[in-house]
Amino acid sequence: MKPYRHVSLSPVELATLEEGHKNGSRSHFRTRCHSLVLSHRGMKVSEISSLYGKHEETVRSWMDNWE
């Protein structure tokens, strides 16, 4: 089992990602934005991966690429 992983966002980052989720032109971009927001709000990697039908490692890579 991988250790708990989440993203901490500043208010500006949160607003930027929420805007990307709402208005992004590509679905994969909106998915990544929303996943980071959900992580910031306390959702586990396993829950995010289940929500979007992605592997947990994929979700973790989104977090790594953000940071």
TORPA-4810 file (N, C-alpha, C, O; in nm, 3 decimals):
<nodes>
NODE_1_0.085_-0.118_0.000_0.000_0.000_0.000_0.089_0.124_0.000_0.183_0.134_0.078_M
NODE_2_0.058_0.216_-0.088_0.131_0.341_-0.097_0.090_0.432_0.019_-0.024_0.425_0.066_K
NODE_3_0.181_0.517_0.064_0.144_0.611_0.170_0.039_0.709_0.122_0.022_0.732_0.002_P
NODE_4_-0.032_0.766_0.218_-0.134_0.866_0.187_-0.070_0.980_0.109_0.038_1.027_0.144_Y
NODE_5_-0.136_1.022_0.007_-0.084_1.128_-0.080_-0.194_1.228_-0.107_-0.306_1.190_-0.140_R
NODE_6_-0.162_1.355_-0.094_-0.258_1.459_-0.131_-0.184_1.585_-0.171_-0.063_1.598_-0.147_H
NODE_7_-0.254_1.675_-0.231_-0.198_1.802_-0.278_-0.253_1.914_-0.191_-0.373_1.921_-0.165_V
NODE_8_-0.164_2.002_-0.147_-0.205_2.123_-0.077_-0.195_2.239_-0.175_-0.091_2.260_-0.237_S
NODE_9_-0.303_2.313_-0.187_-0.308_2.422_-0.284_-0.325_2.556_-0.215_-0.393_2.568_-0.113_L
NODE_10_-0.262_2.656_-0.272_-0.284_2.793_-0.226_-0.420_2.839_-0.278_-0.475_2.776_-0.368_S
NODE_11_-0.474_2.946_-0.224_-0.601_2.997_-0.276_-0.596_3.029_-0.426_-0.693_3.005_-0.498_P
NODE_12_-0.485_3.082_-0.472_-0.471_3.115_-0.615_-0.467_2.987_-0.699_-0.533_2.978_-0.803_V
NODE_13_-0.391_2.888_-0.653_-0.384_2.761_-0.725_-0.522_2.694_-0.731_-0.563_2.642_-0.834_E
NODE_14_-0.592_2.696_-0.618_-0.725_2.637_-0.612_-0.819_2.705_-0.711_-0.891_2.637_-0.785_L
NODE_15_-0.817_2.836_-0.713_-0.903_2.910_-0.807_-0.866_2.879_-0.952_-0.954_2.865_-1.037_A
NODE_16_-0.737_2.868_-0.980_-0.691_2.838_-1.116_-0.738_2.699_-1.159_-0.786_2.681_-1.271_T
NODE_17_-0.725_2.602_-1.070_-0.766_2.465_-1.104_-0.919_2.454_-1.115_-0.969_2.381_-1.201_L
NODE_18_-0.991_2.523_-1.031_-1.137_2.522_-1.042_-1.181_2.583_-1.175_-1.274_2.534_-1.238_E
NODE_19_-1.114_2.688_-1.217_-1.143_2.750_-1.347_-1.110_2.653_-1.461_-1.186_2.641_-1.557_E
NODE_20_-0.996_2.584_-1.449_-0.959_2.484_-1.550_-1.058_2.370_-1.558_-1.090_2.322_-1.667_G
NODE_21_-1.107_2.327_-1.443_-1.207_2.220_-1.441_-1.337_2.264_-1.506_-1.401_2.187_-1.578_H
NODE_22_-1.374_2.386_-1.482_-1.501_2.439_-1.533_-1.493_2.473_-1.682_-1.587_2.447_-1.757_K
NODE_23_-1.382_2.533_-1.725_-1.376_2.590_-1.859_-1.268_2.534_-1.951_-1.251_2.583_-2.062_N
NODE_24_-1.195_2.432_-1.906_-1.090_2.375_-1.990_-1.146_2.320_-2.121_-1.257_2.265_-2.124_G
NODE_25_-1.070_2.335_-2.227_-1.121_2.293_-2.359_-1.107_2.143_-2.383_-1.172_2.089_-2.472_S
NODE_26_-1.024_2.076_-2.306_-1.002_1.931_-2.326_-1.043_1.853_-2.200_-1.017_1.895_-2.087_R
NODE_27_-1.109_1.741_-2.224_-1.163_1.664_-2.111_-1.054_1.612_-2.018_-1.072_1.612_-1.896_S
NODE_28_-0.940_1.568_-2.072_-0.834_1.517_-1.984_-0.777_1.630_-1.897_-0.737_1.605_-1.783_H
NODE_29_-0.772_1.751_-1.950_-0.727_1.865_-1.870_-0.825_1.893_-1.757_-0.783_1.917_-1.643_F
NODE_30_-0.954_1.891_-1.787_-1.056_1.914_-1.683_-1.049_1.805_-1.576_-1.064_1.834_-1.457_R
NODE_31_-1.027_1.682_-1.618_-1.015_1.570_-1.524_-0.897_1.590_-1.430_-0.910_1.573_-1.309_T
NODE_32_-0.782_1.628_-1.484_-0.664_1.649_-1.401_-0.686_1.765_-1.304_-0.651_1.755_-1.186_R
NODE_33_-0.742_1.872_-1.352_-0.770_1.986_-1.263_-0.862_1.944_-1.148_-0.834_1.974_-1.032_C
NODE_34_-0.970_1.875_-1.181_-1.066_1.834_-1.079_-1.003_1.737_-0.981_-1.030_1.743_-0.861_H
NODE_35_-0.920_1.646_-1.030_-0.854_1.549_-0.943_-0.766_1.618_-0.840_-0.764_1.578_-0.723_S
NODE_36_-0.694_1.721_-0.881_-0.609_1.794_-0.788_-0.693_1.870_-0.684_-0.657_1.876_-0.567_L
NODE_37_-0.804_1.926_-0.728_-0.895_1.994_-0.635_-0.952_1.894_-0.535_-0.956_1.922_-0.415_V
NODE_38_-0.994_1.778_-0.584_-1.050_1.676_-0.494_-0.947_1.629_-0.393_-0.979_1.608_-0.276_L
NODE_39_-0.822_1.613_-0.437_-0.716_1.574_-0.345_-0.697_1.682_-0.238_-0.685_1.651_-0.119_S
NODE_40_-0.694_1.805_-0.279_-0.680_1.917_-0.185_-0.793_1.915_-0.081_-0.772_1.950_0.035_H
NODE_41_-0.910_1.874_-0.124_-1.027_1.870_-0.034_-1.033_1.743_0.050_-1.127_1.725_0.127_R
NODE_42_-0.934_1.654_0.035_-0.925_1.538_0.123_-0.960_1.404_0.062_-0.957_1.303_0.132_G
NODE_43_-0.993_1.400_-0.064_-1.026_1.272_-0.127_-0.898_1.191_-0.147_-0.794_1.246_-0.185_M
NODE_44_-0.905_1.062_-0.122_-0.790_0.973_-0.137_-0.763_0.943_-0.284_-0.852_0.950_-0.369_K
NODE_45_-0.637_0.908_-0.311_-0.597_0.871_-0.447_-0.684_0.757_-0.499_-0.727_0.759_-0.614_V
NODE_46_-0.710_0.659_-0.415_-0.791_0.543_-0.458_-0.933_0.586_-0.496_-0.991_0.532_-0.589_S
NODE_47_-0.987_0.683_-0.424_-1.122_0.732_-0.455_-1.123_0.811_-0.586_-1.215_0.798_-0.667_E
NODE_48_-1.021_0.893_-0.606_-1.011_0.970_-0.730_-0.993_0.877_-0.848_-1.056_0.895_-0.952_I
NODE_49_-0.906_0.777_-0.833_-0.882_0.685_-0.944_-1.008_0.606_-0.978_-1.034_0.579_-1.095_S
NODE_50_-1.085_0.569_-0.878_-1.212_0.499_-0.903_-1.313_0.589_-0.972_-1.386_0.546_-1.061_S
NODE_51_-1.319_0.714_-0.929_-1.412_0.810_-0.988_-1.388_0.827_-1.137_-1.483_0.833_-1.216_L
NODE_52_-1.262_0.834_-1.176_-1.229_0.861_-1.315_-1.186_0.736_-1.394_-1.156_0.746_-1.513_Y
NODE_53_-1.183_0.620_-1.330_-1.145_0.498_-1.399_-1.000_0.497_-1.442_-0.966_0.445_-1.549_G
NODE_54_-0.913_0.555_-1.361_-0.770_0.563_-1.389_-0.694_0.482_-1.284_-0.745_0.457_-1.175_K
NODE_55_-0.572_0.443_-1.317_-0.487_0.374_-1.220_-0.442_0.474_-1.114_-0.427_0.593_-1.140_H
NODE_56_-0.421_0.423_-0.994_-0.375_0.510_-0.886_-0.242_0.576_-0.920_-0.220_0.692_-0.885_E
NODE_57_-0.153_0.504_-0.988_-0.025_0.562_-1.026_-0.042_0.679_-1.122_0.037_0.774_-1.119_E
NODE_58_-0.145_0.673_-1.205_-0.174_0.785_-1.296_-0.211_0.909_-1.216_-0.163_1.018_-1.243_T
NODE_59_-0.299_0.890_-1.119_-0.342_1.003_-1.035_-0.222_1.059_-0.957_-0.207_1.180_-0.945_V
NODE_60_-0.138_0.970_-0.905_-0.019_1.017_-0.833_0.074_1.095_-0.925_0.136_1.192_-0.883_R
NODE_61_0.085_1.052_-1.050_0.172_1.123_-1.144_0.119_1.263_-1.172_0.197_1.356_-1.189_S
NODE_62_-0.014_1.278_-1.177_-0.073_1.412_-1.194_-0.030_1.501_-1.077_0.006_1.617_-1.096_W
NODE_63_-0.034_1.444_-0.957_0.005_1.521_-0.837_0.153_1.556_-0.843_0.192_1.669_-0.813_M
NODE_64_0.235_1.460_-0.881_0.380_1.484_-0.890_0.410_1.592_-0.994_0.494_1.679_-0.972_D
NODE_65_0.342_1.585_-1.108_0.366_1.682_-1.213_0.320_1.822_-1.172_0.378_1.922_-1.216_N
NODE_66_0.217_1.830_-1.089_0.170_1.961_-1.042_0.274_2.025_-0.951_0.304_2.144_-0.962_W
NODE_67_0.328_1.943_-0.862_0.421_1.995_-0.763_0.559_2.008_-0.824_0.653_2.050_-0.757_E
</nodes>
